[in-house]
Structures are given as C-alpha cells and as structure tokens.
Amino acid sequence: MVRFLGLPIAIPLALLLAGIAGGLLLGNGVYIGLFVAGVTLSPIALTLRGIGKSLHILPPAVQRDLEQNGSLAPARIERLSATGTTINEARVAELELIVVPRDRGAYRTTTRQLIPVLQAPAFQPGNTVVVRQSPAYPGVVKVEENPNVALPGAPLEVGVVGETYSGRPDENADRGRARWPMIAGMAVVLAAALLLPIREDVIAGITTPDLLASDELSRGVARMSEAAGNQAELLSFDSDALRAQTPRGWVGYRGGSAELNTDAEAKADPDRLFDMRRLNLAAVPGLIRTARTKLALEENTPVTVSVSRDPGKPVELRISEADNARSGTLYAAADGTAGVIADATTAEGAREVFGALTARMGATKVFDARISRDSVELTAPTRPGADTADDFSWHSGRLPEREPASIQPDEGAPTFDLATFDPAVLPGLVTELAKRSGEPEKAREATFTLELQDGELGLHASVNGDYRSTRLTAKPDGSGVRVVSERN
C-alpha cells in the first residue's frame, strides 16, 4: 500500500510544498525547516526511485511470492542491454531471456540484474542461467544468486517460444506515467495536513480577504504588533492592506504577513502614541456601514479607515471615502462608539445631537446653546450646581468634545433645561430667515443661539449679506418671530 500510494516520493515532496507555503511565503521558522528537509530528501527519494526502476525492484508482495512459491527454471540469455546505471562499480543490465520451464512451453521475458565485473562473463548472450519464476505473476522472474548452477534433467532445449512478457507484474504502457498524478495528489494532501496548524495564515495568504469586513483585520493588527510592538502614532487600513507608524518604523500587513520597514526613519510623537490592542476592531464593519449610509456612499465605493490621537485627547477612528475626503468623515471612539452625522437645524438631527451631548454632560441644564447645521455648542455647568462652565461641542461626524469654557458665566448665572426646547421649530425659522434676508445659502449656515435674556428664554440668529444685515428673534416655541434688517 505504501508503494502503491507513492509515499516514499510523496512525503519528501509534501515537506517541500509545505515548506514553500509556510516557510518561504509566510515566514514561519518551523516550516523553513520543513523546506530544508524537503529540499534534502526529495532528490534522494527521486534518485532511489530511479535506482529502483533501473534494478527493476519488485514489490514486496511479488518478492514474497517468488521466495515462497516460485519454481526454478533454466533460461537462455538472448540479449544483454546496458541501462546506464552503475552501483558500486557494478552495472545494471537488462536481460532478455527465454525461460524453459519443465512443465510448460518456453516463453520470452525480461528482467534487470546488477552484474559485478567478475560475473560479467556469466551473463553473455547465449549463456544459460537459473531463474525463479512466479506462479501468480506470469513472466516475472528473478535470476538466482548462483545463476550458472545446472538444474537436474535433460539439457536445455528451447523449442517453440510461446508468450512474450514484460517481466513487470504491474506494468503496462501507461502504468508508470499514471502513478505520477497519484503521487502528486498524495503530496498535496500531506502538505495540506502539515499546514493545518497555520491554516488561517495560509488561507489569508492564498485569498484576498476584505480587511474591513472580516476577522482578518484583528489578525492583521495582531501580526503588526508582533512585528513592531503595540504602540502606534498612526494606523490606517483599507480593504487589502494595513499600515502603521510606530516608534520602530513603518509596519505593513498584506496577504497574511506583516513586514517592518526599519529603513524609514521613525518619528513617532510620544504624546500621540496609542495601544493598537485597545481598539475595538470588531466594530469597524458596522461603522463602515453607518458611514456609507450617513455619507450617502454607494455599496462598492472604496473607504479608508485611519486611527490617531491628538495630544491630550482620546483615540479617534475616521472613516471616509478613499479618494474623496470632501464627501465627509465619520468619527468614532476607540470602543466603536460612532459620532453623529446630522443636520442640527432639522428636528431629527437636533434631537440626535442633543442626545449625544447631554449624554456626554450627564445632565440637561445649560447656560446657553449655539446651533448651526453642522455644529452645536452647549455651555453647561462643570458639574451640577457649579458656577464654572465647560463647553460641550459637536461637529458633524465627530464625537462630542469637552473643554473649559473660554468665557465663564457670571456668578449665580441662571441655567435652563435643554429638554424643554423642541427643535422642531428650527426648520421654519431657517426658512423665514432665508426669505427675509434674501440670502438662502447664508441662512442655512446661520447659527441660532438659545439663551436666557432678562429671565426669558429666546432664540436669535443673524445673516450678514453684502448690503444689509438681518437679525431674527423668536420664542423657544417658534412664536413671536421678529426680523430686523439694517444696511451695512
């Protein structure tokens, strides 16, 4: 069975194939060892196979049959042919014989024989040798160790020669060639078995996974961390490659393997470093779907993701169209929390932004609010009941930010509850301001300030045109609209 499956040849070839895939292509040290073993053993196996073919080595089952059940018969050498193979100064020759059994007619067959120099005269054409013939495999013979010992009985008389055999039990015209596909197939199967421990790396190496939509993203970042450490100043990736700037240089990941380029000068800023392992990479596919929806991108539009951190600020992920940053950007926190992309002068957009900001504040009481289409800023107490204030701001696509207010409120300044304001009034006020100012584009970009004046909560916004300025005031419920225009 071992010989039938071609294992003596298939095993070294399997080592060679697994070594190429796992060692040379994927850089795994263990498989480089397999490659070396395959390179060493494959030529040996092929050489031994060639020697075996030259010697016409019979399968073990046939040899056992010859030893246990074979019968002796005289044979006359008709022709002697050199095979070109020499082993320890003995030549391998092919003998064409006419075998003359005592119990049946003569037949013609061939066999191969290793002929030492001193025995060469005994194997000349016309000489008689003794062979052992197989009852189970017609035409298969083996020359005895003492080939010239005469058998008892009448002298050799050939008479009429009947059948002609090849002398090989399992060979026909195509048999030898037919074994190679089997050997190749077995080598591939064995190589695949050897590669099972690193099957994920192999799959990544022979396929082109979408790094933005699969676990390959986490695997790629892990590989880059192994190659260059966990700290990075910048991490960026698209559908087929990852790149990171680290203190040790630039590191890239593609096709299942990471490569560190130490030639490039490392200029990482310690104040901007972040730990790549702390990123919630499992959230990236969902963030990309959100970005496609919010930025109105087609399903097949390429996107890119980058990760960085400004000094003193948290890590941010940015998702945008690969070749057109003007289409907008979605920002997200390291934990995968997405920023809000909305028009804050619409009812739905304002509610979504207010919700994100008040969640960041942990309260709804504010000193004032400034609302425009792509930004909102709330000035609120640093903590409930405090006289000091912080600014909580949002810009389209970004996460809410917090910093000390540049202008602090007067001591005892009153606050109001943002939850009592209904942003549904904003679209109508924008339309009115556009109509009365004659500047529709500027009206859509106007900032509406919501604040207490003389104890009363009110809204106001202004548009400065080329020839006049227009100011709109209204109550929080949208009533009491008043518009005043002045020439510049």
DODRENKOL-572163 format. One record per residue: x, y, z of N, C-alpha, C, CB in turn. Coordinates in pm, whole numbers, plus 50000, padded with zeros to 5 digits. Glycine has a CB too. Example, Ala and Ser with C-alpha at 12.3 -4.5 7.8 and 13.67 -1.06 7.14 Angstrom:
<atoms>
513194943150780512304955050780513204967050780511314955350905 512854977550708513674989450714512905000350787514084994050572 
</atoms>
This chain:
<atoms>
500834987950000500005000050000500865012650000499065000050121 501955012350081502845024050086503415026949948503985021750186 503865016549881504425018549747503345022549649505135005849698 502145016449666501035019749576500685034549584499805011349609 500675040149703500355054249720501515063449687499905056849862 502685057749661503845066049626504385073849743503485075549516 504185068949867504605076549985506105079149990504185069150109 506975069949948508405073249953508765085749873509215061549900 507995088749770508225100949693507325112149744507965098449542 506085108849779505095119049817505495126249946503715112749834 506065119050044506395125350172507455136250157506875114750272 508595133650089509555144650070508975156249991510795139550001 508155153149888507535163949811506565171949897506815158349688 505845165049988504935172150078505705181450171504105162250161 506835176950223507685185550305508125197850227508915177950356 508465195750101508915206750016507785216749993509435201449882 506585211749960505445220649934505045228350060504245212649881 504955221250173504595227950298505655238050338504395217650411 506925234950313507995244350345507925256950261509325237850326 507595255350133507465267050046506315275850093507245262849899 505155269750120503965277550159504145283850297502725268650159 504515275750395504595280850532505885287950565504405269750627 506995283850502508275289750535508655301450447509335279550527 508735298950317509205309550226508155320350205509595303650092 506875316450190505835326350162505325333150288504685319950090 505155325650399504575331350520505615334150628503525322050575 506865329950607507935333350700507905326050833507895347650726 507255314450840507215306750964508485298450976505955297650969 509235300151088510525293651103510455278551101511145298051229 509395272851161509255258251163509155252851021508025254051245 508405259750937508195254950800509405257550711506975261550740 510235266950749511515268250678512345255550700512305280850727 512265249950822512925237250848512365226050762512795233650993 511045225850745510435215750657510905217550514508905216550664 511065230150472511535232750336512945226950316511535247850306 513795229350414515165224050405515135208750398516015228750527 514285202650482514165188050480513655183150345513235183150592 512665190250290512125186250160513145187550049510925194550127 513915198550053514955200549951516015189649960515615214449967 516295185250083517325174950101516815161150061517785174650247 515605157850103515115144150084514515141549946514075141050188 513955151749883513315149449753514285144049649512695162349702 515465150149630516405144349532516825130149569517645153149519 516975127649701517365114149742516275104149706517635113649894 515015107849735513905098849705513785096349555512595104449759 513935107049477513835105449332514995096949279513825119149264 516175098949337517335090949294517115076249326518625095949360 516635073549449516385059649487515295053549402515995058849634 514295061449367513245056149279513835052649143512085066449264 514735061449094515375058448966516215045848972516235070048922 516925044349086517725032149102516815019949108518595032949230 515715021249181514775010149189514235006149054513645013649281 513905016548973513405013448839514505006948756512895026148768 515745011748775516845005848699517064991348738518125013848719 516944988348868517124974748916515894966048896517494974949062 514834972448852513574965148838513204958448972513684954448723 513274966449080512954961049211511484957349215513294971249323 511214944949254509844940049257509154944249385509824924949243 507834945849379507094949149501507284938249605505594950949470 507184941549735507384931649841506484919349826507144937949975 505214921349785504294910049772504774900449664502874915049739 505304905849554505794897349445507054889949489506074905749318 507934897149562509164890649608508834879149704510084900849677 507854881349794507474870449885506914858549808506444875449986 506104861649705505534850749627506644842749557504544856149523 507644849849505508744842849440509514834049538509694852949375 509774839449660510554831849757509784819749808510954840749873 508484821749833507694811049896507124801049796506574817049976 506724805849679506004797149585506694795749449504614802449564 507784803149428508424802849297509104789549268509424813949286 509184786649141509844774249095511044777949009508864765149016 512054769549012513264772048935513104767048792514464765249002 513734774448703513694770448561514934775648494512414775848491 515434768548393516574773648317516134784348219517284762148242 517034793248186516724803948091517964807148011516194816548162 517754810047885518854813747798518864828747775518764806247664 520024834747786520154849347765520174851947616521444855047833 519194859547571519094862947429519784876247398517624863547386 519634885247492520194898647466520554904947598519184907647386 521634912647596522114919947714522164934747678523544914647761 521454943247755521394957747725521824965647848519964962047680 522674975447827523094984147937522004994447967524444991347903 521754996948095520765007148135521425020548164519995002548259 522755020748179523455033048211523605035548359522755044648149 523065026548442523165028148587524285019448641521835024548655 525125025248726526235017948789526155019948940527615022748734 526215009149015526155009849161527375002449215524825003649216 528245009849287529465003749343530244995949237529094994349460 530425002049121531184996549010530514984448945532554992849056 529314980848989528554970148925527524976548834527864960749030 527354971148715526444977148617525084970348621527044976248477 524084978648603522724973248593522434970848445521674983048657 522074958548413521804954848273520404949048262522854944648221 519804950848148518514944548119518764931948038517554954448043 518214920848089518394907848024517104903747955518824897048126 517214900247829516084894147759516314879047761515934899647611 515374871947821515544857647846514484849447774515494854747995 514854837447742513874827247703513894816747814514204820847560 512784816247887512674807248001512034794147953511824813748117 512624783047998512134769847953511724761648076513234762247869 510484763248122510034755348236509904740648198508694760748289 509954732048297509804717848271508354713948249510384709848386 507434722148303506014718248300505204725548195505404720648434 505784734148114505024740848008505984746347905504134752048064 505414752747802506224757447692507104769247729505354761147578 508104771647647509024782747670508314796147648510244781647577 508824806347716508264819847697509414829947707507134823047804 509134841747654510144852347649509784862947754510234858647505 510764867847828510524878347927511804886247947510044872248062 511714896548029512894904848059513014906548209512814918647988 514194909248255514454912648394515704921148399514604900048482 515934927448510517154935548525518024929348633516804950248560 519304930648614520244923748700521444932648726520684910348638 521854933148854523074940148891524244930348870523014945249041 525134933648779526194924348738527544929548782526164922148584 528144923548883529514927448922530474924448807529954920049052 531594931048808532564929548700533024915048686533784938648724 533264908248799533774894648794532754884648740534234890348931 531464887948748530424878948700529984882148557529234879348792 530564892148496530134896348363530164885148260530984907648316 531164876148260531184865548158529984856248167532444857448170 529434854348285528304845048301527024850348240528084842048447 526984863248209525744869348161525834873348013525394881448245 526664866647940526764869747798525644862747721528144865447743 525164868847610524114862547529524494848247491523844870747403 523534839247498523744825147467523984816747589524894823547374 524404822847702524634815347825523304811647890525504823547923 523344801547972522164797048044522284800848191521964781748029 521214806048246521154809648388519934803048449521104825048407 519924802748582518774797248654517944808848710519224787548769 516654808248685515764818748734514684812448821515124826648617 514124820848907512954816648985511744823748927513134819949139 510724816248889509554821948823508344821548917509244814448693 507464831548898506314832948986505104825948926506004847749010 504394817649008503164811548958502004821348953502794799749045 502064831949035500944841449041501104852948943500804846949181 502334855648902502604866948813503354861748691503424878148886 502634857948587503264852248467504324861548410502214849148360 505454855848377506524863548314507454870348409505954873548225 507144870148539508004876548638509034866448685507194882148758 510304869648667511374860548706512444868148780511974853448584 513244860448856514364866148929515554856848912514014868349080 516684862248868517884854148848518424850048984518954861848766 518734837548999519264832249124520664837649151519284816949120 521054837049279522354842449318523494834549251522514842149471 523284821649233524264813549159523644809949025524684800549240 523704819148932522924817748809523344806148720523004830348730 524584801448733525084791348639525004777048693526514794448603 524374775148810524224761548863523264753948774523714761849010 523674742748727522824735048636521724728048712523654724748557 520554728148649519424720948707519464706448661518084727648669 519014697148744518994683048702518004681048589518644673848820 518244671648504517334668748393518054669548261516164678348394 517284668948156517844669248020518454682747991516774666047915 519414683547897519994696447859518894705847808521084694447749 519184719147816518214729447776517894728347628518754743447809 516614726547600516124726847462514984736847456515664712547414 515194747347380514214758247378512954754247306514814770547312 513054749147190511884745547112511104757947069510994736247193 509794756747064508924767847021508714777347137507564762646968 508934790347112508724800747215507294806047204509764812547198 506614805747316505204809947315505034824747352504404801347412 504484827247471504154840947513505384849647531503364840547644 505164862547517506194872447546505674881647657506584880747419 506454883147763506044891347878507014903047899505964882748007 506494913047970507354924648001508264921948119506504936848030 507844912548204508644909448321508294917848442510084911248290 507324926848429506914935348541505474932048577507074950448505 505204929248704503874924348742502764934548728503914919548881 503074947148739502004957348742502194967648633501964964248877 502934964548529503264974848431502594972148297504774975748412 502034982648242501654982648102502214995548043500094981648082 501824998947927502475010247858502335023247933501905011947720 501205025148008500955038148071501015037548223499615043448029 501295025848279501185024548423502145033748498501445010248463 503405034148452504385042348520504005056948520505725040548457 503535061648401503135075648394501905078348478502885079748250 501015068148488499755070148560499975071648710498805058548534 501125066948761501395067948903501745082148947502505058548941 502265090248857502685103648897501535112448944503385110348782 500365112448876499255120348931498875115949072498025119248840 498925102849098498615097949232499645102949333498565082549233 500925102349295501985107149385501815122049411503385104249325 501525129749305501345144249320500155147249409501165151049183 499055139949387497865142149470498125138849616496705133749419 498825127949641499145124249778500065134549842499795110449783 501015139949765501915150249818501135162749858502985153849716 500155166649777499335178449809498525175949935498405181949691 497935163949947497145160550066498005161150191496495146550051 499185155050185500085155150301500555169250334501295146050274 500845177250231501275191150256500155198950323501675197950123 498915196850278497775203650341497655199750488496475200450266 497885186850517497835182250656498925189050740497975166950663 500105190350683501195196850755500915211650781502495195350678 500125217750695499835232150708498635234950797499605238150571 497965224650846496795226850930497065235851052496265213550978 498205234451121498435243251236498445258151203499745239751300 498745261651079498755275951042497745278350929500175280450998 496635270850934495675271650824495115285750804494545262050847 494935293450914494395306950900495365315850823494105312951037 496665314450851497655322350778497715318150632499035320850843 497585305150608497625300250470496445305450391497645284850466 495245304750451494045309750383494195324550351492785307450469 494725331950449494925346350425495925348750314495395353350553 496925339650303497955341550202497515338250062499125333250235 496555328950047496155324849913494845331249870496025309749906 494215338849960492995345849925493215360749944491795340850010 492245368549908492305383049927491125387350012492315390649791 491205385250144490065388750229489895403750239490245382750368 488665408050262488385422150282488705425450426486895425650247 489785432750448490215435750584489215444450658491555442550582 488325451250586487355459950651486065452550687487035471650562 485985439650655484725432550678484935418550733483945431650549 486085415850794486325402250842487235402650963486945393650731 487375390851025488275389451139489725391251099488095375951205 490005391550969491375393450922491945406550973491415392950769 491085416450998491535429451049492205427751186490365439351059 491535420551275492115418151409493395409951398491105410851500 493395400051309494595391851291495745400251237494295379951197 495445409251143496485417651086497105426951188495935425750971 496275433151272496805442051376497645434151476495665449451450 497215421751507497995413351598499365410151537497235400251629 499395407251407500655404151340501585416551341500395399451194 501005428351317501825440451318502355443251458501015452551266 501545440451562502015442351699503185433151729500885439951799 503115420751678504215411351697505495416351629503835397451644 505325422851514506485427151436507085440151486506105428651290 506255449451538506755462851568506335467951705506285472451464 505705459651788505245464451918503805469251911506145475551968 503245472352028501825475752037501525490552017501295471452171 502545499152031502325513452023502405518551880503345520852110 501495527551845501505533751712501055548151723500585525951614 501545556251633501075570151624499965571451521502245579551587 500035563151419499035563551313498805549351265499475572851195 497545545851248497155533051192496135535651083496595523351301 496375530150965495415532050856495235518850783495885543250758 494055516650732493815504250659492675506050561493505492750757 492775498150454491705497450356491385482850334492095504650222 490775479550222490255465950205491315455250192489385465550086 492565458950154493555448350131494905450650200493795446949986 495055461250278496345463650342496185471950468497295470650246 497085469550564497155477350687498525483550695496865468450812 498595495750752499865502750770499845509750905500115512950653 500995510250970501085517151098502455523651112500835507451216 502445535851168503695542551202503945540151350503635557951170 505075533651379505415530051517506775535851552505405514651536 507145535651680508475540651717509605532851651508645540051867 509335520651606510385512551542510395514051390510195497851578 509465521351335509395523151190508005520051138510425514351120 507865519851007506585516850944506425501750934506485523450804 505245496750965504955482550953503695481050870504795475851094 503715471250779502575468950692502125454550700502905472550549 500875452250669500315438750669499515436750541499405436350794 499835426050471499125422650349499305407650323499645431150227 498245401250278498345387250240498765377950351499285385950128 498395380950476498665371850585499965373950659498655358350534 500815383350616502105385250683502375400150705503255378850602 503095403050813503465416750848504945418850820503145419850997 505275430750774506665433950742507025447550800506905433750588 508105447950876508575460350939509655466550853509105457651082 509495479350822510485486750745511265495550841509825495250632 512425490750881513245498350975514135508550904514105488951057 514135508150770514915518050695514305531850706515035513950549 512965532050713512295545050724512525550650864510765543750693 512905563250871513205569550999511935570451084513805583450978 511995565651205510845565951296510765579751361510965554851404 509625586451345509435599651401508185600251487509365610151290 507845589251551506635588751630506715598451747506385574551680 505615605851768505495615451877504955608152000504575627451838 505705607652109505235600452228503865605152277506235601852340 503555618052257502275623352303501105618852217502325638452306 501405612752103500345608352012500215593052006500615613851873 501055586052080501035571352073499785565752139502275565552140 499315554552085498185547252143498465532352128496825551252075 497755524352205497915509852204496945503752103497685503852346 497475497451998496625491851893495735480651947497475486551778 496165474052055495385462952109494095467552175496195455252208 493995480352208492825485352279491725490352185493225496552372 491935488552057490915492651960489865481751946491555495751822 488615485751943487525476151920487375474251770486175481051985 488225465751714488235463851569486995456351520489485456351527 486345449051609485125442051570484015451651531484645432951683 484115464251578483085474151547483285480751411483055484651654 484445478751349484755485851223483765482851112486135482251177 483405469951085482425467550978481125475150997482125452750967 480615475551121479395483051148479565497951128478915480351288 480725503251168480995517451148481055520850999482325521451216 481605511750920481675514350777480265514550717482535503650706 479405505350761478025505550711477325518550750477225493550767 477575523250872476985535950916477505547450831477285538551064 478815547450804479395558150722478815558150582480925556650716 478635546150523478055545650388476645551650387478005531050337 475885548650492474515553850498474505568950521473725546750609 475255573450620475225587550657475885596450553475905589450790 476925591150485477635599150385477105596850245479125596050389 476055588550233475415585750104476405580050003474785598350048 477175569950047478145563549959477555550849901479455560450036 477915547749777477465535449715478105523449786477815535349564 477475511849775477935499949847479355496049808476995488349820 479705497849679481045493749634482065505149634480945488149494 481705516649692482655527749700483775524449798481935540749742 485025525049756486135521949848486175531949964487475522049773 486405527050083486555535650200487885532650266485375533550301 488355541850345489595540150420489345543650565490735548750361 490055537150654489905539550798491285543450852489345526750872 491335553650932492585557650996492335559851144493175570450929 493375557651224493275558851369494445567351417493275544751438 494145577151501495195585551557494695591951686495625596551455 495595599051752495235605851877495975619051886495555596952001 495225629851904495855642751928496335643252073494875654351897 497415650752101497925651452238496845655652337499085661252246 496725648052444495765651352549494335647552516495825665652577 494095641052400492735637652361492625622552340492315645252232 491385617552337491215603052319491495598752176489805598852359 491665585752158491885579952026490635581351941492305565152036 490835584451813489715585851720489925577151597489535600551679 488845570951552488815564251422488115573351324488105550451431 488605573751201487985582051098487705573350975488895594151060 486465573350932486065565650815485605575350708484945555250850 486195574350589485835583550481485995576550348486705596250485 485465582750244485645577450109487115577950074484805585450006 487605567050012489045565549991489655576849908489335552349924 488975581049804489565590849711488855604349712489545585349572 488005606649813487255619149813486875622849955485995618049724 487815629150027487545633050165486455643550175488815638250230 486155650450066485125660850070483735655250089485175668849944 483565642250069482245636250089481885635250236482205622450026 482855637750324482575637550466483345626550537481105635950490 483315627150669484035617550751483185613850872485405623250796 483185601050905482555596351027483655593651128481685583651002 483495599151247484455597051354483875587151455484825610551423 484755580051523484315570451624485365569651733484045556551562 484915565551852485825563651964486515550151951485075564652098 487555548052033488305535452028487425523552061489475536052124 486345525852139485455514752174484405512052067484775517652305 484445519751958483495517551849482285526451851483055503551850 482175535351949481045544551953481165554651840480975551952090 480125555351758480175563951638479765578151670479285558351529 480395587451599479965601251607478645603051533481025610551551 478065614851549476765617751488476975625851361475855625451587 476385620951252476355628551127474915632851107476885619951004 474675645851114473295650651106473285665451070472555648351240 472115670251029471855684551012471145689051138471005687550881 471855696451223471315700151354470235710651347472415705051441 469935716151228468825725751215467545718751171469185736851115 467565705351166466335697651146465925691851281466535686251038 464665688751295464165683651423464865670651461462655681551417 464925661151366465535648151396467015649551423465305638551280 467705657651341469135659351359469465665951491469695667451247 468715676351528468975683351654468755674051773468085695751666 467705665951769467445656751881468595646651895466105649351860 469105641751781470195632051787471455638451845470495626351648 471755650751805472945657551855472775661152002473225670151773 471605666452040471365669852181471515657452269469955676152199 471015646252218471115633952296472565629952320470385622752226 473415631052216474825627652231475535637052327475515627752095 475225650052318475885659852403475455658652549475605673852352 474155657252575473695656052714474175642952777472155656952720 474315632452694474885620052747476325622352790474815608752642 477065630252713478445633552748478485642352874479155640752631 477495651452886477435660353002476985653153128476505671852973 476065643453111475455637053226474375645553289476505633853328 473885655453216472835664453266472205671553147473405674853369 471145679253171470475686553063470425701553090469065681153042 470915706053205470895720353236472075727153169470935722653390 471795738553098472845745853027472665760853049472815742552876 473765768153029473685782753033473185788252900475055788853067 473665782452789473205786552657473545775652557473855800152615 472985776752436473235767152328473365774552197472095756552319 474345770452116474545776451984474425765251881475955783851975 473485766951787473085756051698473215760651553471625751551727 473985752951474474045755151330473915741551261475375762451288 473935741751130473675729451056474685718451090473705732250907 475965721651101476975711251120477745712651251477945711351006 477265720851344477925721751474476935726551580479145731151467 477155721751700476365725951816477345727451932475205715551850 477155738052010477985740152128477085743952245479055751252103 477245736652355476495739252477477465743752585475695726652522 477115754552653477875758752770477075754452891478155774252770 477675745952972476955739853084477825739853209476515725453049 477195738653326477975738153450478985726653446477035736753572 480175729153499481225718953504480685706353574482475724253578 479875708353675479165697653743477865703653793480015691453861 476875695553824475585701053867475745710853984474635689753906 475185723053966475215733254070476445741854071475085726954201 477435738853987478685746653986478475759653911479835738453922 479265770153951479225782953881480185783253762479555794353976 481155774153761482075773453648481435765453535483435767153691 481945767653413481295761553297482315754853205480505771953219 481835744753134482585738253026481785739352898482875723353060 482515739452787481855739152656481825724552608482615748252553 480635719852575480445706652515480075708952369479345698352591 480935704552278480745707952137480625695552050481895716752087 479945697251939479815686851837480025693051701478415679851846 480775686251618480915689951477480545677751395482365694951444 479935679951282479335669051205480295657151189478895674151068 479815645451228480585633251216481465630251334481415633951096 481705640051420482645638351530481915634451658483455651251552 482695629851752482185626951886482125639851967483065616251957 481225640552065481195652552150482525654852220480075651352253 482925667452229484155671052296483845680352412485145677652199 484765680552507484565688752627485845696252658484135680152748 485705709152691486845717052733486325728852816487685721952611 487165734652899486705746052980486205757452892487845751153072 485115763552931484545774552853485525786252850483175779052912 485675792152731486595803652718486065815952791486815806952570 484745817252799484125828252874483285822052985483255837452780 483655824353108482935818553219481715827153254483875817153341 480625820753295479405828353330479595836253460478195818753344 478755846253474478775853953599478335845053714477855866453589 478795848453831478415840653949476905841253967479135845954076 476295829453983474845828654002474055829453873474395839554093 474735828853759474015829553631473025817953621475025829253510 471805820953573470785810553567471025800653452469405816953551 470475788953465470515778653359469095775253320471285765853407 468955768453208467645763353166467805748853125467045771953050 466695741853118466705727653084466555726052932465565719953158 467605720852870467585719152725466465709752681468935713952675 466045700652771464995691052736463655697952711464845680752847 463495710652760462225717652738462145724152601462025728052845 463275724252528463275730652396462935720252289464655737252366 461975723852205461565714952095462255719651966460005714852077 463235711951916463965716251796463125715851668465185707651778 461885711451678461035711151558460785725251503459705704451589 461045735751585460815749551538461945754251446460685759051658 463085747651448464255752851377464075753351224465455744451409 463545742951157463435743751011462595755750964462825730950957 461515758751037460685770250998461415783351016459405770451079 462215784351122462965796751145464055798551039463575796751285 464675787750998465685788650890465025793650763466375774850866 463845788250731463135792450609462765807250617461865783850589 462275811650733461905825750749463105834950736461235827950885 464235830850795465445839150787465935840050643466555833550877 465855829150569466285829250429465405838450347466265814950370 464105837750374463155845950298463345860850327461715841850331 463485864450453463555878650489464915884850462463205880350635 465965876450459467305882050435467655882250287468365873950511 466985873550208467335872350067468655865050047467425886150003 469125858350150470405851050145470155836450189471495858050237 469545828350102469175814750146470375806150184468405807850035 471485807150112472655799150146473215802950282473735800750039 473335815850307473855820250436472875817250548474165835250432 471585817650520470595814350623470725799750664469175817250572 471025790950567471175776750602472415774350687471235768250476 473415783550679474635782050758474585790350886475855786150675 473495797250912473405806151027473425798351158472135814651019 473905805051265473935799151399472795804951482475315801851468 471975796151539470875800251626471325798851771469605791751599 471225809851843471635809951984470385809052071472455822652019 470395799552163469305797552257469835801352395468755782652253 469275812152454469795816852582468735824652658471035825652560 469015826652786468125834452872468505849152863468195829453020 467495857552841467685872052840466595878352926467655877652693 467055884953035466125890853131465145880453183465365902453066 465665868453205464835857953261463965850753161463995863453366 463965855153038463145848852935464045841152837462295859452861 463615828952802464375820952706463975824952565464135805752729 464985827352482464695831452345465735826352247464605846552337 465385827452117466255823352007466615835551924465585812551919 467825835951873468155846551778469245841551683468615859451851 469245847051561470235843651459470385855451367469825830851379 471545856651302471825867851214472435863051084472745877951281 472185870850977472795868650846473355881850800471775862750743 474635881850767475275894050716475465892450566476635896750787 474685900150487474795899950343475765910450293473445901850280 475825912050162476745921950104476255936150130476885919649954 474935937750140474415951350152473635953850280473535954350035 473225943250347472465945050471472655933050564470975947250440 472345935850689472385925450791470965922850840473315929450910 470645910150864469295906450905469395898451035468565898150794 468565902251134468545895551264467145890651291469025905151377 467085877651329465785871551361465765868051508465515858951273 464665871051578464455866851716463125859651724464515878851813 463015850351820461765842851836461755836551974461605832051725 460555832252015460415824852140460825810252116458945825852195 461115802752222461565788852204460555779952133461885782852338 459285783352137458285775152069458085779351925456975775852142 458905789151875458815793651738457855805151716458415782351652 457175809451819456245820751804456995833851828455045819451903 456275844951805456845858151830458035861251742457235859351973 457985856751617459125858951527459235873851492458985850551398 460395879051504460665892951468461945893451388460745902051594 461885900651274463045901551184463355916351161462785894151048 464595920051183465055933551165466225933451067465455939851299 466135941950963467195943350865467785957150870466685940250726 469115958050856469795970650855470805970650741470475973250991 470975982450680472005983850578473385983550642471815996850497 474325977350569475685976850621476365990250600476485965650553 
</atoms>
